[in-house]
């Protein structure tokens, strides 16, 4: 929720751009989470995986691609679920 608020504040003119593509990124596993957020290592993997299940995707930034005289804008969407969690929904 806090990340969403920050993205609204710092990327407020993103809504004026036409987003033509998006990259969706996610952690490969719990080890990626621990590498980024070292303080979570005090919790068991089961609890961290449970915490990830209650978060929603957030906006991670924008991408600008120049194709000659045309500019295309894209977005980076951060999915908090690990690959194993995503596959469990299939």
Biopython code that builds the backbone (N, CA, C, O; Angstrom):
import numpy as np
from Bio.PDB.StructureBuilder import StructureBuilder

atoms = [
    (1, "UNK", "N", (0.824, -1.181, 0.000)),
    (1, "UNK", "CA", (0.000, 0.000, 0.000)),
    (1, "UNK", "C", (0.871, 1.248, 0.000)),
    (1, "UNK", "O", (0.605, 2.184, -0.754)),
    (2, "UNK", "N", (1.898, 1.278, 0.826)),
    (2, "UNK", "CA", (2.803, 2.420, 0.890)),
    (2, "UNK", "C", (3.523, 2.614, -0.444)),
    (2, "UNK", "O", (3.717, 3.743, -0.896)),
    (3, "UNK", "N", (3.918, 1.497, -1.071)),
    (3, "UNK", "CA", (4.603, 1.575, -2.365)),
    (3, "UNK", "C", (3.673, 2.152, -3.423)),
    (3, "UNK", "O", (4.105, 2.936, -4.268)),
    (4, "UNK", "N", (2.408, 1.773, -3.383)),
    (4, "UNK", "CA", (1.439, 2.318, -4.331)),
    (4, "UNK", "C", (1.296, 3.819, -4.159)),
    (4, "UNK", "O", (1.214, 4.560, -5.139)),
    (5, "UNK", "N", (1.265, 4.265, -2.914)),
    (5, "UNK", "CA", (1.139, 5.689, -2.638)),
    (5, "UNK", "C", (2.347, 6.449, -3.176)),
    (5, "UNK", "O", (2.197, 7.508, -3.787)),
    (6, "UNK", "N", (3.549, 5.908, -2.949)),
    (6, "UNK", "CA", (4.755, 6.553, -3.468)),
    (6, "UNK", "C", (4.757, 6.616, -4.986)),
    (6, "UNK", "O", (5.153, 7.624, -5.570)),
    (7, "UNK", "N", (4.315, 5.539, -5.625)),
    (7, "UNK", "CA", (4.304, 5.549, -7.085)),
    (7, "UNK", "C", (3.304, 6.566, -7.622)),
    (7, "UNK", "O", (3.532, 7.159, -8.676)),
    (8, "UNK", "N", (2.203, 6.772, -6.909)),
    (8, "UNK", "CA", (1.246, 7.791, -7.334)),
    (8, "UNK", "C", (1.833, 9.192, -7.193)),
    (8, "UNK", "O", (1.585, 10.060, -8.030)),
    (9, "UNK", "N", (2.615, 9.412, -6.128)),
    (9, "UNK", "CA", (3.202, 10.730, -5.889)),
    (9, "UNK", "C", (4.311, 11.023, -6.896)),
    (9, "UNK", "O", (4.315, 12.084, -7.520)),
    (10, "UNK", "N", (5.250, 10.093, -7.060)),
    (10, "UNK", "CA", (6.428, 10.367, -7.877)),
    (10, "UNK", "C", (6.211, 10.142, -9.367)),
    (10, "UNK", "O", (7.007, 10.623, -10.174)),
    (11, "UNK", "N", (5.179, 9.440, -9.751)),
    (11, "UNK", "CA", (4.924, 9.171, -11.160)),
    (11, "UNK", "C", (3.539, 9.671, -11.557)),
    (11, "UNK", "O", (2.820, 9.017, -12.313)),
    (12, "UNK", "N", (3.182, 10.833, -11.038)),
    (12, "UNK", "CA", (1.825, 11.317, -11.259)),
    (12, "UNK", "C", (1.525, 11.612, -12.719)),
    (12, "UNK", "O", (0.367, 11.528, -13.128)),
    (13, "UNK", "N", (2.541, 11.959, -13.528)),
    (13, "UNK", "CA", (2.267, 12.216, -14.934)),
    (13, "UNK", "C", (2.316, 10.942, -15.773)),
    (13, "UNK", "O", (2.190, 11.012, -16.995)),
    (14, "UNK", "N", (2.496, 9.784, -15.144)),
    (14, "UNK", "CA", (2.439, 8.520, -15.875)),
    (14, "UNK", "C", (1.035, 8.278, -16.416)),
    (14, "UNK", "O", (0.870, 7.708, -17.494)),
    (15, "UNK", "N", (0.030, 8.710, -15.671)),
    (15, "UNK", "CA", (-1.342, 8.482, -16.109)),
    (15, "UNK", "C", (-1.659, 9.249, -17.395)),
    (15, "UNK", "O", (-2.601, 8.900, -18.106)),
    (16, "UNK", "N", (-0.887, 10.282, -17.694)),
    (16, "UNK", "CA", (-1.101, 11.045, -18.922)),
    (16, "UNK", "C", (-0.488, 10.343, -20.134)),
    (16, "UNK", "O", (-0.813, 10.665, -21.276)),
    (17, "UNK", "N", (0.397, 9.386, -19.875)),
    (17, "UNK", "CA", (1.049, 8.656, -20.963)),
    (17, "UNK", "C", (0.223, 7.426, -21.324)),
    (17, "UNK", "O", (-0.451, 6.838, -20.478)),
    (18, "UNK", "N", (0.291, 7.061, -22.569)),
    (18, "UNK", "CA", (-0.375, 5.837, -23.003)),
    (18, "UNK", "C", (0.619, 4.684, -22.824)),
    (18, "UNK", "O", (1.651, 4.633, -23.493)),
    (19, "UNK", "N", (0.302, 3.779, -21.931)),
    (19, "UNK", "CA", (1.153, 2.620, -21.694)),
    (19, "UNK", "C", (0.838, 1.594, -22.775)),
    (19, "UNK", "O", (-0.302, 1.151, -22.917)),
    (20, "UNK", "N", (1.878, 1.220, -23.542)),
    (20, "UNK", "CA", (1.684, 0.303, -24.666)),
    (20, "UNK", "C", (2.166, -1.113, -24.373)),
    (20, "UNK", "O", (1.795, -2.051, -25.080)),
    (21, "UNK", "N", (2.978, -1.277, -23.349)),
    (21, "UNK", "CA", (3.462, -2.610, -22.997)),
    (21, "UNK", "C", (3.841, -2.607, -21.527)),
    (21, "UNK", "O", (3.960, -1.549, -20.908)),
    (22, "UNK", "N", (4.027, -3.790, -20.975)),
    (22, "UNK", "CA", (4.413, -3.899, -19.572)),
    (22, "UNK", "C", (5.302, -5.121, -19.377)),
    (22, "UNK", "O", (5.155, -6.133, -20.062)),
    (23, "UNK", "N", (6.215, -5.006, -18.442)),
    (23, "UNK", "CA", (7.025, -6.132, -17.998)),
    (23, "UNK", "C", (6.542, -6.486, -16.599)),
    (23, "UNK", "O", (6.415, -5.617, -15.736)),
    (24, "UNK", "N", (6.279, -7.753, -16.386)),
    (24, "UNK", "CA", (5.882, -8.208, -15.060)),
    (24, "UNK", "C", (7.064, -8.945, -14.468)),
    (24, "UNK", "O", (7.559, -9.908, -15.054)),
    (25, "UNK", "N", (7.521, -8.497, -13.305)),
    (25, "UNK", "CA", (8.663, -9.124, -12.643)),
    (25, "UNK", "C", (8.192, -9.720, -11.318)),
    (25, "UNK", "O", (7.244, -9.232, -10.702)),
    (26, "UNK", "N", (8.871, -10.781, -10.894)),
    (26, "UNK", "CA", (8.545, -11.437, -9.634)),
    (26, "UNK", "C", (9.790, -12.106, -9.091)),
    (26, "UNK", "O", (10.708, -12.407, -9.854)),
    (27, "UNK", "N", (9.843, -12.347, -7.776)),
    (27, "UNK", "CA", (10.982, -13.075, -7.217)),
    (27, "UNK", "C", (10.934, -14.534, -7.664)),
    (27, "UNK", "O", (9.861, -15.133, -7.741)),
    (28, "UNK", "N", (12.097, -15.096, -7.954)),
    (28, "UNK", "CA", (12.147, -16.502, -8.369)),
    (28, "UNK", "C", (11.821, -17.436, -7.221)),
    (28, "UNK", "O", (11.236, -18.502, -7.411)),
    (29, "UNK", "N", (12.208, -17.020, -6.031)),
    (29, "UNK", "CA", (11.966, -17.845, -4.855)),
    (29, "UNK", "C", (12.145, -17.023, -3.595)),
    (29, "UNK", "O", (12.398, -15.819, -3.652)),
    (30, "UNK", "N", (12.011, -17.686, -2.459)),
    (30, "UNK", "CA", (12.142, -16.987, -1.182)),
    (30, "UNK", "C", (13.542, -16.421, -0.997)),
    (30, "UNK", "O", (13.713, -15.407, -0.321)),
    (31, "UNK", "N", (14.550, -17.065, -1.590)),
    (31, "UNK", "CA", (15.922, -16.563, -1.464)),
    (31, "UNK", "C", (16.068, -15.169, -2.071)),
    (31, "UNK", "O", (16.831, -14.350, -1.560)),
    (32, "UNK", "N", (15.345, -14.893, -3.153)),
    (32, "UNK", "CA", (15.370, -13.543, -3.729)),
    (32, "UNK", "C", (14.773, -12.525, -2.760)),
    (32, "UNK", "O", (15.249, -11.393, -2.667)),
    (33, "UNK", "N", (13.738, -12.931, -2.046)),
    (33, "UNK", "CA", (13.119, -12.045, -1.053)),
    (33, "UNK", "C", (14.121, -11.749, 0.057)),
    (33, "UNK", "O", (14.287, -10.598, 0.461)),
    (34, "UNK", "N", (14.784, -12.789, 0.547)),
    (34, "UNK", "CA", (15.754, -12.619, 1.630)),
    (34, "UNK", "C", (16.953, -11.774, 1.186)),
    (34, "UNK", "O", (17.534, -11.053, 1.997)),
    (35, "UNK", "N", (17.321, -11.858, -0.081)),
    (35, "UNK", "CA", (18.441, -11.064, -0.589)),
    (35, "UNK", "C", (18.094, -9.575, -0.599)),
    (35, "UNK", "O", (18.940, -8.729, -0.307)),
    (36, "UNK", "N", (16.850, -9.268, -0.937)),
    (36, "UNK", "CA", (16.416, -7.873, -1.009)),
    (36, "UNK", "C", (16.066, -7.319, 0.368)),
    (36, "UNK", "O", (16.453, -6.201, 0.710)),
    (37, "UNK", "N", (15.329, -8.107, 1.158)),
    (37, "UNK", "CA", (14.878, -7.677, 2.481)),
    (37, "UNK", "C", (15.497, -8.594, 3.529)),
    (37, "UNK", "O", (14.883, -9.564, 3.972)),
    (38, "UNK", "N", (16.716, -8.266, 3.909)),
    (38, "UNK", "CA", (17.506, -9.121, 4.804)),
    (38, "UNK", "C", (16.844, -9.325, 6.174)),
    (38, "UNK", "O", (17.032, -10.370, 6.798)),
    (39, "UNK", "N", (16.074, -8.341, 6.645)),
    (39, "UNK", "CA", (15.453, -8.454, 7.963)),
    (39, "UNK", "C", (14.413, -9.580, 8.020)),
    (39, "UNK", "O", (14.066, -10.035, 9.110)),
    (40, "UNK", "N", (13.915, -10.033, 6.876)),
    (40, "UNK", "CA", (12.921, -11.106, 6.868)),
    (40, "UNK", "C", (13.524, -12.474, 7.171)),
    (40, "UNK", "O", (12.791, -13.442, 7.373)),
    (41, "UNK", "N", (14.874, -12.562, 7.206)),
    (41, "UNK", "CA", (15.521, -13.852, 7.479)),
    (41, "UNK", "C", (15.214, -14.374, 8.875)),
    (41, "UNK", "O", (15.418, -15.557, 9.148)),
    (42, "UNK", "N", (14.725, -13.510, 9.763)),
    (42, "UNK", "CA", (14.404, -13.968, 11.123)),
    (42, "UNK", "C", (13.122, -14.797, 11.144)),
    (42, "UNK", "O", (12.853, -15.502, 12.118)),
    (43, "UNK", "N", (12.329, -14.716, 10.073)),
    (43, "UNK", "CA", (11.082, -15.475, 9.981)),
    (43, "UNK", "C", (11.284, -16.746, 9.170)),
    (43, "UNK", "O", (12.108, -16.765, 8.256)),
    (44, "UNK", "N", (10.556, -17.799, 9.481)),
    (44, "UNK", "CA", (10.613, -19.020, 8.667)),
    (44, "UNK", "C", (10.066, -18.751, 7.264)),
    (44, "UNK", "O", (9.250, -17.850, 7.066)),
    (45, "UNK", "N", (10.532, -19.553, 6.285)),
    (45, "UNK", "CA", (10.090, -19.381, 4.896)),
    (45, "UNK", "C", (8.578, -19.484, 4.765)),
    (45, "UNK", "O", (7.978, -18.788, 3.945)),
    (46, "UNK", "N", (7.960, -20.340, 5.559)),
    (46, "UNK", "CA", (6.507, -20.528, 5.496)),
    (46, "UNK", "C", (5.764, -19.222, 5.815)),
    (46, "UNK", "O", (4.773, -18.891, 5.165)),
    (47, "UNK", "N", (6.244, -18.502, 6.800)),
    (47, "UNK", "CA", (5.608, -17.237, 7.185)),
    (47, "UNK", "C", (5.835, -16.184, 6.109)),
    (47, "UNK", "O", (4.915, -15.441, 5.767)),
    (48, "UNK", "N", (7.046, -16.112, 5.576)),
    (48, "UNK", "CA", (7.344, -15.138, 4.515)),
    (48, "UNK", "C", (6.478, -15.417, 3.288)),
    (48, "UNK", "O", (5.941, -14.486, 2.688)),
    (49, "UNK", "N", (6.338, -16.679, 2.913)),
    (49, "UNK", "CA", (5.479, -17.031, 1.787)),
    (49, "UNK", "C", (4.025, -16.640, 2.055)),
    (49, "UNK", "O", (3.324, -16.205, 1.141)),
    (50, "UNK", "N", (3.573, -16.790, 3.286)),
    (50, "UNK", "CA", (2.214, -16.385, 3.644)),
    (50, "UNK", "C", (2.032, -14.878, 3.558)),
    (50, "UNK", "O", (0.986, -14.392, 3.128)),
    (51, "UNK", "N", (3.064, -14.140, 3.972)),
    (51, "UNK", "CA", (3.007, -12.675, 3.892)),
    (51, "UNK", "C", (2.926, -12.226, 2.439)),
    (51, "UNK", "O", (2.188, -11.295, 2.117)),
    (52, "UNK", "N", (3.679, -12.882, 1.562)),
    (52, "UNK", "CA", (3.665, -12.511, 0.141)),
    (52, "UNK", "C", (2.292, -12.701, -0.483)),
    (52, "UNK", "O", (1.929, -11.986, -1.417)),
    (53, "UNK", "N", (1.528, -13.656, 0.026)),
    (53, "UNK", "CA", (0.213, -13.950, -0.549)),
    (53, "UNK", "C", (-0.805, -12.833, -0.303)),
    (53, "UNK", "O", (-1.803, -12.749, -1.018)),
    (54, "UNK", "N", (-0.571, -11.973, 0.698)),
    (54, "UNK", "CA", (-1.550, -10.925, 0.983)),
    (54, "UNK", "C", (-1.229, -9.600, 0.283)),
    (54, "UNK", "O", (-2.047, -8.680, 0.304)),
    (55, "UNK", "N", (-0.048, -9.494, -0.335)),
    (55, "UNK", "CA", (0.301, -8.268, -1.051)),
    (55, "UNK", "C", (-0.244, -8.319, -2.473)),
    (55, "UNK", "O", (-0.520, -9.399, -2.996)),
    (56, "UNK", "N", (-0.397, -7.180, -3.085)),
    (56, "UNK", "CA", (-0.881, -7.087, -4.458)),
    (56, "UNK", "C", (0.220, -6.529, -5.346)),
    (56, "UNK", "O", (1.175, -5.946, -4.833)),
    (57, "UNK", "N", (0.119, -6.688, -6.650)),
    (57, "UNK", "CA", (1.130, -6.134, -7.555)),
    (57, "UNK", "C", (1.206, -4.614, -7.436)),
    (57, "UNK", "O", (0.199, -3.952, -7.185)),
    (58, "UNK", "N", (2.396, -4.071, -7.617)),
    (58, "UNK", "CA", (2.600, -2.628, -7.537)),
    (58, "UNK", "C", (3.318, -2.127, -8.776)),
    (58, "UNK", "O", (3.912, -2.901, -9.526)),
    (59, "UNK", "N", (3.256, -0.850, -8.973)),
    (59, "UNK", "CA", (3.945, -0.198, -10.079)),
    (59, "UNK", "C", (5.411, -0.043, -9.715)),
    (59, "UNK", "O", (5.729, 0.462, -8.639)),
    (60, "UNK", "N", (6.313, -0.471, -10.598)),
    (60, "UNK", "CA", (7.735, -0.410, -10.311)),
    (60, "UNK", "C", (8.495, 0.657, -11.072)),
    (60, "UNK", "O", (9.637, 0.955, -10.720)),
    (61, "UNK", "N", (7.920, 1.230, -12.076)),
    (61, "UNK", "CA", (8.597, 2.267, -12.858)),
    (61, "UNK", "C", (8.136, 2.248, -14.300)),
    (61, "UNK", "O", (7.305, 1.432, -14.698)),
    (62, "UNK", "N", (8.687, 3.158, -15.064)),
    (62, "UNK", "CA", (8.296, 3.230, -16.474)),
    (62, "UNK", "C", (9.507, 2.998, -17.362)),
    (62, "UNK", "O", (10.652, 3.147, -16.936)),
    (63, "UNK", "N", (9.233, 2.634, -18.591)),
    (63, "UNK", "CA", (10.265, 2.365, -19.590)),
    (63, "UNK", "C", (9.934, 3.199, -20.813)),
    (63, "UNK", "O", (8.788, 3.242, -21.261)),
    (64, "UNK", "N", (10.944, 3.855, -21.343)),
    (64, "UNK", "CA", (10.756, 4.677, -22.545)),
    (64, "UNK", "C", (11.602, 4.077, -23.666)),
    (64, "UNK", "O", (12.807, 3.885, -23.506)),
    (65, "UNK", "N", (10.968, 3.784, -24.801)),
    (65, "UNK", "CA", (11.676, 3.224, -25.951)),
    (65, "UNK", "C", (11.522, 4.177, -27.126)),
    (65, "UNK", "O", (10.408, 4.553, -27.492)),
    (66, "UNK", "N", (12.634, 4.559, -27.706)),
    (66, "UNK", "CA", (12.612, 5.409, -28.896)),
    (66, "UNK", "C", (12.694, 4.523, -30.128)),
    (66, "UNK", "O", (13.647, 3.760, -30.286)),
    (67, "UNK", "N", (11.711, 4.620, -30.988)),
    (67, "UNK", "CA", (11.702, 3.890, -32.264)),
    (67, "UNK", "C", (11.711, 4.924, -33.385)),
    (67, "UNK", "O", (10.676, 5.233, -33.977)),
    (68, "UNK", "N", (12.887, 5.445, -33.661)),
    (68, "UNK", "CA", (12.986, 6.490, -34.682)),
    (68, "UNK", "C", (12.318, 7.754, -34.193)),
    (68, "UNK", "O", (12.793, 8.389, -33.252)),
    (69, "UNK", "N", (11.212, 8.126, -34.831)),
    (69, "UNK", "CA", (10.509, 9.342, -34.427)),
    (69, "UNK", "C", (9.353, 9.060, -33.467)),
    (69, "UNK", "O", (8.658, 9.988, -33.054)),
    (70, "UNK", "N", (9.138, 7.797, -33.109)),
    (70, "UNK", "CA", (8.037, 7.439, -32.217)),
    (70, "UNK", "C", (8.568, 7.007, -30.855)),
    (70, "UNK", "O", (9.549, 6.268, -30.762)),
    (71, "UNK", "N", (7.916, 7.472, -29.815)),
    (71, "UNK", "CA", (8.280, 7.098, -28.445)),
    (71, "UNK", "C", (7.184, 6.210, -27.887)),
    (71, "UNK", "O", (6.000, 6.540, -27.957)),
    (72, "UNK", "N", (7.596, 5.075, -27.331)),
    (72, "UNK", "CA", (6.643, 4.146, -26.717)),
    (72, "UNK", "C", (6.941, 4.081, -25.219)),
    (72, "UNK", "O", (8.098, 4.028, -24.805)),
    (73, "UNK", "N", (5.876, 4.085, -24.418)),
    (73, "UNK", "CA", (6.010, 4.011, -22.970)),
    (73, "UNK", "C", (5.503, 2.674, -22.466)),
    (73, "UNK", "O", (4.481, 2.157, -22.918)),
    (74, "UNK", "N", (6.244, 2.134, -21.522)),
    (74, "UNK", "CA", (5.849, 0.879, -20.906)),
    (74, "UNK", "C", (5.933, 0.992, -19.392)),
    (74, "UNK", "O", (6.421, 1.988, -18.857)),
    (75, "UNK", "N", (5.461, -0.017, -18.723)),
    (75, "UNK", "CA", (5.465, -0.022, -17.264)),
    (75, "UNK", "C", (6.109, -1.307, -16.752)),
    (75, "UNK", "O", (6.089, -2.340, -17.422)),
    (76, "UNK", "N", (6.673, -1.223, -15.564)),
    (76, "UNK", "CA", (7.191, -2.397, -14.868)),
    (76, "UNK", "C", (6.227, -2.672, -13.720)),
    (76, "UNK", "O", (6.032, -1.826, -12.848)),
    (77, "UNK", "N", (5.631, -3.852, -13.725)),
    (77, "UNK", "CA", (4.694, -4.256, -12.680)),
    (77, "UNK", "C", (5.395, -5.297, -11.815)),
    (77, "UNK", "O", (5.916, -6.287, -12.327)),
    (78, "UNK", "N", (5.405, -5.071, -10.508)),
    (78, "UNK", "CA", (6.070, -5.983, -9.583)),
    (78, "UNK", "C", (5.022, -6.881, -8.934)),
    (78, "UNK", "O", (4.141, -6.415, -8.211)),
    (79, "UNK", "N", (5.137, -8.178, -9.209)),
    (79, "UNK", "CA", (4.264, -9.178, -8.614)),
    (79, "UNK", "C", (5.005, -9.759, -7.406)),
    (79, "UNK", "O", (6.099, -10.295, -7.578)),
    (80, "UNK", "N", (4.457, -9.674, -6.200)),
    (80, "UNK", "CA", (5.183, -10.144, -5.019)),
    (80, "UNK", "C", (5.271, -11.658, -4.880)),
    (80, "UNK", "O", (6.053, -12.155, -4.069)),
    (81, "UNK", "N", (4.482, -12.403, -5.657)),
    (81, "UNK", "CA", (4.471, -13.861, -5.523)),
    (81, "UNK", "C", (5.705, -14.491, -6.156)),
    (81, "UNK", "O", (6.216, -14.006, -7.166)),
    (82, "UNK", "N", (6.171, -15.568, -5.556)),
    (82, "UNK", "CA", (7.294, -16.313, -6.142)),
    (82, "UNK", "C", (6.773, -17.141, -7.319)),
    (82, "UNK", "O", (5.564, -17.306, -7.484)),
    (83, "UNK", "N", (7.673, -17.648, -8.116)),
    (83, "UNK", "CA", (7.278, -18.479, -9.255)),
    (83, "UNK", "C", (6.460, -19.695, -8.839)),
    (83, "UNK", "O", (5.490, -20.057, -9.504)),
    (84, "UNK", "N", (6.858, -20.322, -7.733)),
    (84, "UNK", "CA", (6.131, -21.504, -7.237)),
    (84, "UNK", "C", (4.709, -21.133, -6.808)),
    (84, "UNK", "O", (3.771, -21.893, -7.050)),
    (85, "UNK", "N", (4.546, -19.969, -6.175)),
    (85, "UNK", "CA", (3.219, -19.532, -5.762)),
    (85, "UNK", "C", (2.338, -19.234, -6.977)),
    (85, "UNK", "O", (1.151, -19.562, -6.981)),
    (86, "UNK", "N", (2.909, -18.624, -7.989)),
    (86, "UNK", "CA", (2.152, -18.311, -9.211)),
    (86, "UNK", "C", (1.671, -19.606, -9.854)),
    (86, "UNK", "O", (0.511, -19.706, -10.254)),
    (87, "UNK", "N", (2.554, -20.597, -9.956)),
    (87, "UNK", "CA", (2.180, -21.864, -10.582)),
    (87, "UNK", "C", (1.158, -22.647, -9.772)),
    (87, "UNK", "O", (0.458, -23.498, -10.320)),
    (88, "UNK", "N", (1.064, -22.373, -8.487)),
    (88, "UNK", "CA", (0.090, -23.087, -7.663)),
    (88, "UNK", "C", (-1.349, -22.692, -7.998)),
    (88, "UNK", "O", (-2.282, -23.407, -7.633)),
    (89, "UNK", "N", (-1.540, -21.574, -8.682)),
    (89, "UNK", "CA", (-2.879, -21.129, -9.066)),
    (89, "UNK", "C", (-3.364, -21.792, -10.360)),
    (89, "UNK", "O", (-4.542, -21.695, -10.704)),
    (90, "UNK", "N", (-2.466, -22.456, -11.066)),
    (90, "UNK", "CA", (-2.841, -23.068, -12.347)),
    (90, "UNK", "C", (-3.497, -24.413, -12.115)),
    (90, "UNK", "O", (-3.884, -25.084, -13.072)),
]
sb = StructureBuilder()
sb.init_structure("model")
sb.init_model(0)
sb.init_chain("A")
sb.init_seg("    ")
for serial, (resi, resn, name, xyz) in enumerate(atoms, 1):
    if name == "N":
        sb.init_residue(resn, " ", resi, " ")
    sb.init_atom(name, np.array(xyz, "f"), 0.0, 1.0, " ", f" {name:<3s}", serial, name[0])
structure = sb.get_structure()
